[in-house]
Each structure stands twice: as structure tokens, then as C-alpha cells.
Amino acid sequence: MKNSADECQNMSQIRAEIDRLDSELISLFAERWTYINRAAEIKKPIGLAARIESRVEEVAGNVIAHAKTNGLAPSTYETMWRHLMESAIAHEEDLMETEENAK
């Protein structure tokens, strides 16, 4: 059962909601990863690198703006997303290399 933070009356309810949100976040990250996989498939044949610096900066800027809009610390979420992007780029590079080695 979903409760808003204000509706929670004890730590057990708070923890249940945090656990629910963590599960939802992981599901969203898993969905995001399907797009990372597809990006590698599309980039390789057209000669695009896994790292496109202008896109990295665009995503970082988007995250900063979204954090500000939601009253969150922009630098915290920028740091998190830069780590996420580095992981995604490394994964794309691995996929692209594996595809190249399979030929």
C-alpha cells in the first residue's frame, strides 16, 4: 500500500515506502539499460563512439535542471548521474568491442 511521507505514522511505514521506491528506481534503471544496449547496437554500424561528450554534458545539464526543479541538491545528482553515465559508456564500449571480436 502506497503512503505519502505525511501519511506514514512510524518508521516501519517509512522503511516500507523507501523500499518500494528503491524497487521502482531499480526497475527504471533496468529499463534505461535497455536503451543503452540499443544505443550500442545503433552506434557501432554508423561509426559513432560510445562516448559523445556533448551528449554527456547535455544529460548532466538535464539532471541539474531536474534536481533544481524538484528542490534537490544539483551537485549530488550530477555526481550520481556522471557515475551512471560512465558505467553506461563502459558497457557500450564492451558491447561494441564484443560485437567487433565476434566478426
Residue pairs with C-beta under 8 A, 6 or more apart in sequence:
2 17
2 20
3 13
3 17
5 14
5 17
7 13
8 14
8 17
29 84
33 88
33 91
36 88
36 91
36 92
37 91
37 95
39 92
40 50
40 91
40 92
40 95
40 96
40 99
41 95
42 48
43 49
43 50
43 92
43 96
44 96
44 99
44 100
50 89
50 90
50 92
50 93
50 96
51 89
51 93
56 82
56 85
56 89
59 81
59 85
60 78
60 81
60 82
60 85
63 74
63 77
63 78
63 81
64 74
64 77
64 78
66 77
67 73
67 74
67 76
67 77
67 78
68 74
